[in-house]
Amino acid sequence: MPGAKEIGASFKLYESKDPTVIAQNLDAAVRAKPTVIVGVGFPFDDPFSTVPRQHPGQKFLQAGS
């Protein structure tokens, strides 16, 4: 992510267009316990309707939907 280093942030990118892999990547991201998990686009509509409720201590942000 451009600019992450400039503000002292780090990130890990999980990328997929396949719904099954999106679910697996989201699960991996939750296990990594980052400050926030960002999902971009409508492919995250379904997973973000359930996963955040299963992990109330984790912050989620859906963008571009």
mmCIF file as Biopython writes it, N, C-alpha, C and O atoms, coordinates in Angstrom:
data_model
#
loop_
_atom_site.group_PDB
_atom_site.id
_atom_site.type_symbol
_atom_site.label_atom_id
_atom_site.label_alt_id
_atom_site.label_comp_id
_atom_site.label_asym_id
_atom_site.label_entity_id
_atom_site.label_seq_id
_atom_site.pdbx_PDB_ins_code
_atom_site.Cartn_x
_atom_site.Cartn_y
_atom_site.Cartn_z
_atom_site.occupancy
_atom_site.B_iso_or_equiv
_atom_site.auth_seq_id
_atom_site.auth_asym_id
_atom_site.pdbx_PDB_model_num
ATOM 1   N N  . MET A ? 1  ? 0.852   -1.176  0.000  1.0 0.0 1  A 1 
ATOM 2   C CA . MET A ? 1  ? 0.000   0.000   0.000  1.0 0.0 1  A 1 
ATOM 3   C C  . MET A ? 1  ? 0.892   1.230   0.000  1.0 0.0 1  A 1 
ATOM 4   O O  . MET A ? 1  ? 1.701   1.414   0.909  1.0 0.0 1  A 1 
ATOM 5   N N  . PRO A ? 2  ? 0.748   2.066   -1.009 1.0 0.0 2  A 1 
ATOM 6   C CA . PRO A ? 2  ? 1.555   3.285   -1.035 1.0 0.0 2  A 1 
ATOM 7   C C  . PRO A ? 2  ? 1.294   4.136   0.209  1.0 0.0 2  A 1 
ATOM 8   O O  . PRO A ? 2  ? 0.150   4.344   0.613  1.0 0.0 2  A 1 
ATOM 9   N N  . GLY A ? 3  ? 2.353   4.606   0.785  1.0 0.0 3  A 1 
ATOM 10  C CA . GLY A ? 3  ? 2.217   5.501   1.922  1.0 0.0 3  A 1 
ATOM 11  C C  . GLY A ? 3  ? 2.224   4.814   3.271  1.0 0.0 3  A 1 
ATOM 12  O O  . GLY A ? 3  ? 2.363   5.493   4.288  1.0 0.0 3  A 1 
ATOM 13  N N  . ALA A ? 4  ? 2.083   3.515   3.326  1.0 0.0 4  A 1 
ATOM 14  C CA . ALA A ? 4  ? 2.033   2.823   4.616  1.0 0.0 4  A 1 
ATOM 15  C C  . ALA A ? 4  ? 3.301   3.055   5.427  1.0 0.0 4  A 1 
ATOM 16  O O  . ALA A ? 4  ? 3.233   3.368   6.616  1.0 0.0 4  A 1 
ATOM 17  N N  . LYS A ? 5  ? 4.439   2.903   4.795  1.0 0.0 5  A 1 
ATOM 18  C CA . LYS A ? 5  ? 5.705   3.094   5.517  1.0 0.0 5  A 1 
ATOM 19  C C  . LYS A ? 5  ? 5.880   4.528   5.985  1.0 0.0 5  A 1 
ATOM 20  O O  . LYS A ? 5  ? 6.438   4.778   7.053  1.0 0.0 5  A 1 
ATOM 21  N N  . GLU A ? 6  ? 5.398   5.472   5.178  1.0 0.0 6  A 1 
ATOM 22  C CA . GLU A ? 6  ? 5.553   6.883   5.535  1.0 0.0 6  A 1 
ATOM 23  C C  . GLU A ? 6  ? 4.813   7.242   6.821  1.0 0.0 6  A 1 
ATOM 24  O O  . GLU A ? 6  ? 5.225   8.156   7.536  1.0 0.0 6  A 1 
ATOM 25  N N  . ILE A ? 7  ? 3.743   6.542   7.119  1.0 0.0 7  A 1 
ATOM 26  C CA . ILE A ? 7  ? 2.990   6.833   8.345  1.0 0.0 7  A 1 
ATOM 27  C C  . ILE A ? 7  ? 3.247   5.804   9.439  1.0 0.0 7  A 1 
ATOM 28  O O  . ILE A ? 7  ? 2.584   5.814   10.477 1.0 0.0 7  A 1 
ATOM 29  N N  . GLY A ? 8  ? 4.216   4.912   9.205  1.0 0.0 8  A 1 
ATOM 30  C CA . GLY A ? 8  ? 4.574   3.927   10.215 1.0 0.0 8  A 1 
ATOM 31  C C  . GLY A ? 8  ? 3.611   2.755   10.302 1.0 0.0 8  A 1 
ATOM 32  O O  . GLY A ? 8  ? 3.553   2.074   11.326 1.0 0.0 8  A 1 
ATOM 33  N N  . ALA A ? 9  ? 2.864   2.518   9.252  1.0 0.0 9  A 1 
ATOM 34  C CA . ALA A ? 9  ? 1.907   1.412   9.238  1.0 0.0 9  A 1 
ATOM 35  C C  . ALA A ? 9  ? 2.468   0.236   8.448  1.0 0.0 9  A 1 
ATOM 36  O O  . ALA A ? 9  ? 3.402   0.384   7.660  1.0 0.0 9  A 1 
ATOM 37  N N  . SER A ? 10 ? 1.895   -0.900  8.670  1.0 0.0 10 A 1 
ATOM 38  C CA . SER A ? 10 ? 2.240   -2.068  7.867  1.0 0.0 10 A 1 
ATOM 39  C C  . SER A ? 10 ? 0.944   -2.693  7.376  1.0 0.0 10 A 1 
ATOM 40  O O  . SER A ? 10 ? -0.128  -2.402  7.908  1.0 0.0 10 A 1 
ATOM 41  N N  . PHE A ? 11 ? 1.034   -3.537  6.379  1.0 0.0 11 A 1 
ATOM 42  C CA . PHE A ? 11 ? -0.154  -4.194  5.866  1.0 0.0 11 A 1 
ATOM 43  C C  . PHE A ? 11 ? 0.220   -5.518  5.234  1.0 0.0 11 A 1 
ATOM 44  O O  . PHE A ? 11 ? 1.371   -5.733  4.854  1.0 0.0 11 A 1 
ATOM 45  N N  . LYS A ? 12 ? -0.746  -6.395  5.123  1.0 0.0 12 A 1 
ATOM 46  C CA . LYS A ? 12 ? -0.597  -7.645  4.406  1.0 0.0 12 A 1 
ATOM 47  C C  . LYS A ? 12 ? -1.772  -7.732  3.456  1.0 0.0 12 A 1 
ATOM 48  O O  . LYS A ? 12 ? -2.919  -7.536  3.856  1.0 0.0 12 A 1 
ATOM 49  N N  . LEU A ? 13 ? -1.489  -8.024  2.207  1.0 0.0 13 A 1 
ATOM 50  C CA . LEU A ? 13 ? -2.525  -8.085  1.184  1.0 0.0 13 A 1 
ATOM 51  C C  . LEU A ? 13 ? -2.913  -9.528  0.928  1.0 0.0 13 A 1 
ATOM 52  O O  . LEU A ? 13 ? -2.060  -10.361 0.625  1.0 0.0 13 A 1 
ATOM 53  N N  . TYR A ? 14 ? -4.200  -9.824  1.051  1.0 0.0 14 A 1 
ATOM 54  C CA . TYR A ? 14 ? -4.769  -11.104 0.666  1.0 0.0 14 A 1 
ATOM 55  C C  . TYR A ? 14 ? -5.665  -10.793 -0.524 1.0 0.0 14 A 1 
ATOM 56  O O  . TYR A ? 14 ? -6.575  -9.971  -0.412 1.0 0.0 14 A 1 
ATOM 57  N N  . GLU A ? 15 ? -5.423  -11.429 -1.648 1.0 0.0 15 A 1 
ATOM 58  C CA . GLU A ? 15 ? -6.172  -11.068 -2.846 1.0 0.0 15 A 1 
ATOM 59  C C  . GLU A ? 15 ? -6.755  -12.306 -3.516 1.0 0.0 15 A 1 
ATOM 60  O O  . GLU A ? 15 ? -6.071  -13.315 -3.684 1.0 0.0 15 A 1 
ATOM 61  N N  . SER A ? 16 ? -8.038  -12.217 -3.898 1.0 0.0 16 A 1 
ATOM 62  C CA . SER A ? 16 ? -8.699  -13.304 -4.606 1.0 0.0 16 A 1 
ATOM 63  C C  . SER A ? 16 ? -10.001 -12.829 -5.192 1.0 0.0 16 A 1 
ATOM 64  O O  . SER A ? 16 ? -10.627 -11.908 -4.667 1.0 0.0 16 A 1 
ATOM 65  N N  . LYS A ? 17 ? -10.410 -13.445 -6.269 1.0 0.0 17 A 1 
ATOM 66  C CA . LYS A ? 17 ? -11.706 -13.155 -6.866 1.0 0.0 17 A 1 
ATOM 67  C C  . LYS A ? 17 ? -12.667 -14.312 -6.633 1.0 0.0 17 A 1 
ATOM 68  O O  . LYS A ? 17 ? -13.861 -14.180 -6.903 1.0 0.0 17 A 1 
ATOM 69  N N  . ASP A ? 18 ? -12.179 -15.432 -6.142 1.0 0.0 18 A 1 
ATOM 70  C CA . ASP A ? 18 ? -12.983 -16.617 -5.894 1.0 0.0 18 A 1 
ATOM 71  C C  . ASP A ? 18 ? -13.598 -16.536 -4.496 1.0 0.0 18 A 1 
ATOM 72  O O  . ASP A ? 18 ? -12.868 -16.339 -3.525 1.0 0.0 18 A 1 
ATOM 73  N N  . PRO A ? 19 ? -14.928 -16.683 -4.367 1.0 0.0 19 A 1 
ATOM 74  C CA . PRO A ? 19 ? -15.574 -16.563 -3.053 1.0 0.0 19 A 1 
ATOM 75  C C  . PRO A ? 19 ? -15.033 -17.525 -1.997 1.0 0.0 19 A 1 
ATOM 76  O O  . PRO A ? 19 ? -14.956 -17.169 -0.821 1.0 0.0 19 A 1 
ATOM 77  N N  . THR A ? 20 ? -14.662 -18.724 -2.397 1.0 0.0 20 A 1 
ATOM 78  C CA . THR A ? 20 ? -14.118 -19.687 -1.432 1.0 0.0 20 A 1 
ATOM 79  C C  . THR A ? 20 ? -12.780 -19.204 -0.902 1.0 0.0 20 A 1 
ATOM 80  O O  . THR A ? 20 ? -12.511 -19.294 0.296  1.0 0.0 20 A 1 
ATOM 81  N N  . VAL A ? 21 ? -11.953 -18.699 -1.778 1.0 0.0 21 A 1 
ATOM 82  C CA . VAL A ? 21 ? -10.641 -18.211 -1.359 1.0 0.0 21 A 1 
ATOM 83  C C  . VAL A ? 21 ? -10.778 -16.914 -0.561 1.0 0.0 21 A 1 
ATOM 84  O O  . VAL A ? 21 ? -9.991  -16.666 0.353  1.0 0.0 21 A 1 
ATOM 85  N N  . ILE A ? 22 ? -11.761 -16.092 -0.895 1.0 0.0 22 A 1 
ATOM 86  C CA . ILE A ? 22 ? -12.013 -14.880 -0.106 1.0 0.0 22 A 1 
ATOM 87  C C  . ILE A ? 22 ? -12.305 -15.268 1.338  1.0 0.0 22 A 1 
ATOM 88  O O  . ILE A ? 22 ? -11.772 -14.657 2.265  1.0 0.0 22 A 1 
ATOM 89  N N  . ALA A ? 23 ? -13.144 -16.277 1.536  1.0 0.0 23 A 1 
ATOM 90  C CA . ALA A ? 23 ? -13.469 -16.735 2.889  1.0 0.0 23 A 1 
ATOM 91  C C  . ALA A ? 23 ? -12.228 -17.261 3.604  1.0 0.0 23 A 1 
ATOM 92  O O  . ALA A ? 23 ? -12.033 -16.985 4.788  1.0 0.0 23 A 1 
ATOM 93  N N  . GLN A ? 24 ? -11.396 -18.009 2.901  1.0 0.0 24 A 1 
ATOM 94  C CA . GLN A ? 24 ? -10.160 -18.535 3.495  1.0 0.0 24 A 1 
ATOM 95  C C  . GLN A ? 24 ? -9.200  -17.401 3.849  1.0 0.0 24 A 1 
ATOM 96  O O  . GLN A ? 24 ? -8.585  -17.411 4.915  1.0 0.0 24 A 1 
ATOM 97  N N  . ASN A ? 25 ? -9.075  -16.429 2.955  1.0 0.0 25 A 1 
ATOM 98  C CA . ASN A ? 25 ? -8.197  -15.291 3.221  1.0 0.0 25 A 1 
ATOM 99  C C  . ASN A ? 25 ? -8.703  -14.446 4.382  1.0 0.0 25 A 1 
ATOM 100 O O  . ASN A ? 25 ? -7.912  -13.963 5.192  1.0 0.0 25 A 1 
ATOM 101 N N  . LEU A ? 26 ? -10.000 -14.269 4.465  1.0 0.0 26 A 1 
ATOM 102 C CA . LEU A ? 26 ? -10.581 -13.511 5.570  1.0 0.0 26 A 1 
ATOM 103 C C  . LEU A ? 26 ? -10.328 -14.227 6.892  1.0 0.0 26 A 1 
ATOM 104 O O  . LEU A ? 26 ? -10.020 -13.588 7.898  1.0 0.0 26 A 1 
ATOM 105 N N  . ASP A ? 27 ? -10.455 -15.540 6.889  1.0 0.0 27 A 1 
ATOM 106 C CA . ASP A ? 27 ? -10.174 -16.333 8.083  1.0 0.0 27 A 1 
ATOM 107 C C  . ASP A ? 27 ? -8.697  -16.188 8.482  1.0 0.0 27 A 1 
ATOM 108 O O  . ASP A ? 27 ? -8.383  -16.035 9.662  1.0 0.0 27 A 1 
ATOM 109 N N  . ALA A ? 28 ? -7.810  -16.237 7.507  1.0 0.0 28 A 1 
ATOM 110 C CA . ALA A ? 28 ? -6.374  -16.062 7.784  1.0 0.0 28 A 1 
ATOM 111 C C  . ALA A ? 28 ? -6.091  -14.671 8.342  1.0 0.0 28 A 1 
ATOM 112 O O  . ALA A ? 28 ? -5.281  -14.514 9.255  1.0 0.0 28 A 1 
ATOM 113 N N  . ALA A ? 29 ? -6.759  -13.669 7.794  1.0 0.0 29 A 1 
ATOM 114 C CA . ALA A ? 29 ? -6.575  -12.303 8.289  1.0 0.0 29 A 1 
ATOM 115 C C  . ALA A ? 29 ? -7.052  -12.180 9.726  1.0 0.0 29 A 1 
ATOM 116 O O  . ALA A ? 29 ? -6.390  -11.533 10.539 1.0 0.0 29 A 1 
ATOM 117 N N  . VAL A ? 30 ? -8.177  -12.779 10.054 1.0 0.0 30 A 1 
ATOM 118 C CA . VAL A ? 30 ? -8.690  -12.741 11.435 1.0 0.0 30 A 1 
ATOM 119 C C  . VAL A ? 30 ? -7.686  -13.399 12.382 1.0 0.0 30 A 1 
ATOM 120 O O  . VAL A ? 30 ? -7.422  -12.881 13.468 1.0 0.0 30 A 1 
ATOM 121 N N  . ARG A ? 31 ? -7.134  -14.524 11.979 1.0 0.0 31 A 1 
ATOM 122 C CA . ARG A ? 31 ? -6.153  -15.224 12.831 1.0 0.0 31 A 1 
ATOM 123 C C  . ARG A ? 31 ? -4.895  -14.391 13.052 1.0 0.0 31 A 1 
ATOM 124 O O  . ARG A ? 31 ? -4.241  -14.523 14.087 1.0 0.0 31 A 1 
ATOM 125 N N  . ALA A ? 32 ? -4.547  -13.530 12.085 1.0 0.0 32 A 1 
ATOM 126 C CA . ALA A ? 32 ? -3.358  -12.683 12.214 1.0 0.0 32 A 1 
ATOM 127 C C  . ALA A ? 32 ? -3.562  -11.531 13.198 1.0 0.0 32 A 1 
ATOM 128 O O  . ALA A ? 32 ? -2.591  -10.907 13.628 1.0 0.0 32 A 1 
ATOM 129 N N  . LYS A ? 33 ? -4.816  -11.245 13.559 1.0 0.0 33 A 1 
ATOM 130 C CA . LYS A ? 33 ? -5.168  -10.213 14.540 1.0 0.0 33 A 1 
ATOM 131 C C  . LYS A ? 33 ? -4.599  -8.820  14.225 1.0 0.0 33 A 1 
ATOM 132 O O  . LYS A ? 33 ? -3.920  -8.227  15.063 1.0 0.0 33 A 1 
ATOM 133 N N  . PRO A ? 34 ? -4.870  -8.305  13.034 1.0 0.0 34 A 1 
ATOM 134 C CA . PRO A ? 34 ? -4.410  -6.954  12.722 1.0 0.0 34 A 1 
ATOM 135 C C  . PRO A ? 34 ? -5.276  -5.902  13.415 1.0 0.0 34 A 1 
ATOM 136 O O  . PRO A ? 34 ? -6.296  -6.231  14.021 1.0 0.0 34 A 1 
ATOM 137 N N  . THR A ? 35 ? -4.870  -4.658  13.324 1.0 0.0 35 A 1 
ATOM 138 C CA . THR A ? 35 ? -5.658  -3.567  13.887 1.0 0.0 35 A 1 
ATOM 139 C C  . THR A ? 35 ? -7.013  -3.478  13.197 1.0 0.0 35 A 1 
ATOM 140 O O  . THR A ? 35 ? -8.042  -3.315  13.853 1.0 0.0 35 A 1 
ATOM 141 N N  . VAL A ? 36 ? -7.007  -3.584  11.877 1.0 0.0 36 A 1 
ATOM 142 C CA . VAL A ? 36 ? -8.258  -3.520  11.107 1.0 0.0 36 A 1 
ATOM 143 C C  . VAL A ? 36 ? -8.121  -4.415  9.873  1.0 0.0 36 A 1 
ATOM 144 O O  . VAL A ? 36 ? -7.044  -4.533  9.289  1.0 0.0 36 A 1 
ATOM 145 N N  . ILE A ? 37 ? -9.230  -5.037  9.494  1.0 0.0 37 A 1 
ATOM 146 C CA . ILE A ? 37 ? -9.303  -5.831  8.268  1.0 0.0 37 A 1 
ATOM 147 C C  . ILE A ? 37 ? -10.177 -5.058  7.298  1.0 0.0 37 A 1 
ATOM 148 O O  . ILE A ? 37 ? -11.311 -4.701  7.617  1.0 0.0 37 A 1 
ATOM 149 N N  . VAL A ? 38 ? -9.643  -4.803  6.111  1.0 0.0 38 A 1 
ATOM 150 C CA . VAL A ? 38 ? -10.359 -4.030  5.105  1.0 0.0 38 A 1 
ATOM 151 C C  . VAL A ? 38 ? -10.733 -4.952  3.949  1.0 0.0 38 A 1 
ATOM 152 O O  . VAL A ? 38 ? -9.879  -5.636  3.385  1.0 0.0 38 A 1 
ATOM 153 N N  . GLY A ? 39 ? -12.013 -4.960  3.606  1.0 0.0 39 A 1 
ATOM 154 C CA . GLY A ? 39 ? -12.495 -5.684  2.439  1.0 0.0 39 A 1 
ATOM 155 C C  . GLY A ? 39 ? -12.951 -4.671  1.408  1.0 0.0 39 A 1 
ATOM 156 O O  . GLY A ? 39 ? -13.712 -3.757  1.725  1.0 0.0 39 A 1 
ATOM 157 N N  . VAL A ? 40 ? -12.487 -4.828  0.170  1.0 0.0 40 A 1 
ATOM 158 C CA . VAL A ? 40 ? -12.812 -3.853  -0.863 1.0 0.0 40 A 1 
ATOM 159 C C  . VAL A ? 40 ? -13.715 -4.493  -1.909 1.0 0.0 40 A 1 
ATOM 160 O O  . VAL A ? 40 ? -13.344 -5.466  -2.565 1.0 0.0 40 A 1 
ATOM 161 N N  . GLY A ? 41 ? -14.907 -3.926  -2.050 1.0 0.0 41 A 1 
ATOM 162 C CA . GLY A ? 41 ? -15.815 -4.344  -3.105 1.0 0.0 41 A 1 
ATOM 163 C C  . GLY A ? 41 ? -16.941 -5.253  -2.652 1.0 0.0 41 A 1 
ATOM 164 O O  . GLY A ? 41 ? -16.972 -5.735  -1.520 1.0 0.0 41 A 1 
ATOM 165 N N  . PHE A ? 42 ? -17.869 -5.470  -3.584 1.0 0.0 42 A 1 
ATOM 166 C CA . PHE A ? 42 ? -19.052 -6.264  -3.285 1.0 0.0 42 A 1 
ATOM 167 C C  . PHE A ? 42 ? -18.768 -7.730  -2.975 1.0 0.0 42 A 1 
ATOM 168 O O  . PHE A ? 42 ? -19.616 -8.361  -2.343 1.0 0.0 42 A 1 
ATOM 169 N N  . PRO A ? 43 ? -17.631 -8.327  -3.374 1.0 0.0 43 A 1 
ATOM 170 C CA . PRO A ? 43 ? -17.395 -9.720  -2.997 1.0 0.0 43 A 1 
ATOM 171 C C  . PRO A ? 43 ? -17.337 -9.934  -1.483 1.0 0.0 43 A 1 
ATOM 172 O O  . PRO A ? 43 ? -17.434 -11.067 -1.012 1.0 0.0 43 A 1 
ATOM 173 N N  . PHE A ? 44 ? -17.181 -8.856  -0.724 1.0 0.0 44 A 1 
ATOM 174 C CA . PHE A ? 44 ? -17.119 -8.974  0.731  1.0 0.0 44 A 1 
ATOM 175 C C  . PHE A ? 44 ? -18.490 -8.799  1.396  1.0 0.0 44 A 1 
ATOM 176 O O  . PHE A ? 44 ? -18.594 -8.907  2.617  1.0 0.0 44 A 1 
ATOM 177 N N  . ASP A ? 45 ? -19.527 -8.534  0.625  1.0 0.0 45 A 1 
ATOM 178 C CA . ASP A ? 45 ? -20.863 -8.347  1.201  1.0 0.0 45 A 1 
ATOM 179 C C  . ASP A ? 45 ? -21.278 -9.537  2.064  1.0 0.0 45 A 1 
ATOM 180 O O  . ASP A ? 45 ? -21.665 -9.360  3.219  1.0 0.0 45 A 1 
ATOM 181 N N  . ASP A ? 46 ? -21.203 -10.736 1.517  1.0 0.0 46 A 1 
ATOM 182 C CA . ASP A ? 46 ? -21.624 -11.921 2.278  1.0 0.0 46 A 1 
ATOM 183 C C  . ASP A ? 46 ? -20.712 -12.213 3.466  1.0 0.0 46 A 1 
ATOM 184 O O  . ASP A ? 46 ? -21.203 -12.352 4.586  1.0 0.0 46 A 1 
ATOM 185 N N  . PRO A ? 47 ? -19.393 -12.311 3.255  1.0 0.0 47 A 1 
ATOM 186 C CA . PRO A ? 47 ? -18.539 -12.603 4.404  1.0 0.0 47 A 1 
ATOM 187 C C  . PRO A ? 47 ? -18.625 -11.540 5.502  1.0 0.0 47 A 1 
ATOM 188 O O  . PRO A ? 47 ? -18.580 -11.870 6.686  1.0 0.0 47 A 1 
ATOM 189 N N  . PHE A ? 48 ? -18.747 -10.264 5.116  1.0 0.0 48 A 1 
ATOM 190 C CA . PHE A ? 48 ? -18.806 -9.212  6.119  1.0 0.0 48 A 1 
ATOM 191 C C  . PHE A ? 48 ? -20.173 -9.126  6.794  1.0 0.0 48 A 1 
ATOM 192 O O  . PHE A ? 48 ? -20.345 -8.366  7.746  1.0 0.0 48 A 1 
ATOM 193 N N  . SER A ? 49 ? -21.133 -9.890  6.316  1.0 0.0 49 A 1 
ATOM 194 C CA . SER A ? 49 ? -22.425 -9.930  7.001  1.0 0.0 49 A 1 
ATOM 195 C C  . SER A ? 49 ? -22.398 -10.895 8.183  1.0 0.0 49 A 1 
ATOM 196 O O  . SER A ? 49 ? -23.278 -10.837 9.043  1.0 0.0 49 A 1 
ATOM 197 N N  . THR A ? 50 ? -21.401 -11.782 8.241  1.0 0.0 50 A 1 
ATOM 198 C CA . THR A ? 50 ? -21.346 -12.754 9.334  1.0 0.0 50 A 1 
ATOM 199 C C  . THR A ? 50 ? -20.039 -12.713 10.136 1.0 0.0 50 A 1 
ATOM 200 O O  . THR A ? 50 ? -20.070 -12.774 11.365 1.0 0.0 50 A 1 
ATOM 201 N N  . VAL A ? 51 ? -18.913 -12.613 9.464  1.0 0.0 51 A 1 
ATOM 202 C CA . VAL A ? 51 ? -17.612 -12.734 10.137 1.0 0.0 51 A 1 
ATOM 203 C C  . VAL A ? 51 ? -17.405 -11.687 11.228 1.0 0.0 51 A 1 
ATOM 204 O O  . VAL A ? 51 ? -16.947 -12.053 12.310 1.0 0.0 51 A 1 
ATOM 205 N N  . PRO A ? 52 ? -17.712 -10.420 11.016 1.0 0.0 52 A 1 
ATOM 206 C CA . PRO A ? 52 ? -17.514 -9.452  12.106 1.0 0.0 52 A 1 
ATOM 207 C C  . PRO A ? 52 ? -18.311 -9.781  13.371 1.0 0.0 52 A 1 
ATOM 208 O O  . PRO A ? 52 ? -17.843 -9.519  14.478 1.0 0.0 52 A 1 
ATOM 209 N N  . ARG A ? 53 ? -19.491 -10.345 13.219 1.0 0.0 53 A 1 
ATOM 210 C CA . ARG A ? 53 ? -20.268 -10.730 14.415 1.0 0.0 53 A 1 
ATOM 211 C C  . ARG A ? 53 ? -19.616 -11.888 15.159 1.0 0.0 53 A 1 
ATOM 212 O O  . ARG A ? 53 ? -19.779 -12.022 16.372 1.0 0.0 53 A 1 
ATOM 213 N N  . GLN A ? 54 ? -18.877 -12.724 14.432 1.0 0.0 54 A 1 
ATOM 214 C CA . GLN A ? 54 ? -18.196 -13.863 15.050 1.0 0.0 54 A 1 
ATOM 215 C C  . GLN A ? 54 ? -16.910 -13.436 15.758 1.0 0.0 54 A 1 
ATOM 216 O O  . GLN A ? 54 ? -16.369 -14.180 16.576 1.0 0.0 54 A 1 
ATOM 217 N N  . HIS A ? 55 ? -16.429 -12.246 15.442 1.0 0.0 55 A 1 
ATOM 218 C CA . HIS A ? 55 ? -15.173 -11.731 16.011 1.0 0.0 55 A 1 
ATOM 219 C C  . HIS A ? 55 ? -15.384 -10.290 16.467 1.0 0.0 55 A 1 
ATOM 220 O O  . HIS A ? 55 ? -14.859 -9.362  15.850 1.0 0.0 55 A 1 
ATOM 221 N N  . PRO A ? 56 ? -16.147 -10.094 17.542 1.0 0.0 56 A 1 
ATOM 222 C CA . PRO A ? 56 ? -16.509 -8.743  17.971 1.0 0.0 56 A 1 
ATOM 223 C C  . PRO A ? 56 ? -15.325 -7.868  18.399 1.0 0.0 56 A 1 
ATOM 224 O O  . PRO A ? 56 ? -15.453 -6.643  18.405 1.0 0.0 56 A 1 
ATOM 225 N N  . GLY A ? 57 ? -14.210 -8.442  18.746 1.0 0.0 57 A 1 
ATOM 226 C CA . GLY A ? 57 ? -13.051 -7.654  19.152 1.0 0.0 57 A 1 
ATOM 227 C C  . GLY A ? 57 ? -12.210 -7.167  17.992 1.0 0.0 57 A 1 
ATOM 228 O O  . GLY A ? 57 ? -11.307 -6.350  18.177 1.0 0.0 57 A 1 
ATOM 229 N N  . GLN A ? 58 ? -12.494 -7.657  16.803 1.0 0.0 58 A 1 
ATOM 230 C CA . GLN A ? 58 ? -11.721 -7.296  15.607 1.0 0.0 58 A 1 
ATOM 231 C C  . GLN A ? 58 ? -12.430 -6.166  14.873 1.0 0.0 58 A 1 
ATOM 232 O O  . GLN A ? 58 ? -13.655 -6.169  14.757 1.0 0.0 58 A 1 
ATOM 233 N N  . LYS A ? 59 ? -11.663 -5.203  14.378 1.0 0.0 59 A 1 
ATOM 234 C CA . LYS A ? 59 ? -12.242 -4.100  13.592 1.0 0.0 59 A 1 
ATOM 235 C C  . LYS A ? 59 ? -12.254 -4.491  12.119 1.0 0.0 59 A 1 
ATOM 236 O O  . LYS A ? 59 ? -11.277 -5.038  11.606 1.0 0.0 59 A 1 
ATOM 237 N N  . PHE A ? 60 ? -13.351 -4.211  11.451 1.0 0.0 60 A 1 
ATOM 238 C CA . PHE A ? 60 ? -13.528 -4.496  10.027 1.0 0.0 60 A 1 
ATOM 239 C C  . PHE A ? 60 ? -13.973 -3.215  9.326  1.0 0.0 60 A 1 
ATOM 240 O O  . PHE A ? 60 ? -14.676 -2.386  9.903  1.0 0.0 60 A 1 
ATOM 241 N N  . LEU A ? 61 ? -13.550 -3.073  8.077  1.0 0.0 61 A 1 
ATOM 242 C CA . LEU A ? 61 ? -13.960 -1.937  7.251  1.0 0.0 61 A 1 
ATOM 243 C C  . LEU A ? 61 ? -14.208 -2.458  5.849  1.0 0.0 61 A 1 
ATOM 244 O O  . LEU A ? 61 ? -13.332 -3.065  5.232  1.0 0.0 61 A 1 
ATOM 245 N N  . GLN A ? 62 ? -15.410 -2.215  5.354  1.0 0.0 62 A 1 
ATOM 246 C CA . GLN A ? 62 ? -15.722 -2.585  3.973  1.0 0.0 62 A 1 
ATOM 247 C C  . GLN A ? 62 ? -15.785 -1.315  3.148  1.0 0.0 62 A 1 
ATOM 248 O O  . GLN A ? 62 ? -16.495 -0.369  3.488  1.0 0.0 62 A 1 
ATOM 249 N N  . ALA A ? 63 ? -15.034 -1.309  2.061  1.0 0.0 63 A 1 
ATOM 250 C CA . ALA A ? 63 ? -14.948 -0.126  1.202  1.0 0.0 63 A 1 
ATOM 251 C C  . ALA A ? 63 ? -15.347 -0.464  -0.226 1.0 0.0 63 A 1 
ATOM 252 O O  . ALA A ? 63 ? -15.123 -1.577  -0.702 1.0 0.0 63 A 1 
ATOM 253 N N  . GLY A ? 64 ? -15.931 0.498   -0.890 1.0 0.0 64 A 1 
ATOM 254 C CA . GLY A ? 64 ? -16.212 0.361   -2.301 1.0 0.0 64 A 1 
ATOM 255 C C  . GLY A ? 64 ? -17.336 -0.580  -2.657 1.0 0.0 64 A 1 
ATOM 256 O O  . GLY A ? 64 ? -17.332 -1.163  -3.741 1.0 0.0 64 A 1 
ATOM 257 N N  . SER A ? 65 ? -18.285 -0.740  -1.782 1.0 0.0 65 A 1 
ATOM 258 C CA . SER A ? 65 ? -19.395 -1.641  -2.074 1.0 0.0 65 A 1 
ATOM 259 C C  . SER A ? 65 ? -20.633 -0.866  -2.448 1.0 0.0 65 A 1 
ATOM 260 O O  . SER A ? 65 ? -21.673 -1.462  -2.728 1.0 0.0 65 A 1 
#
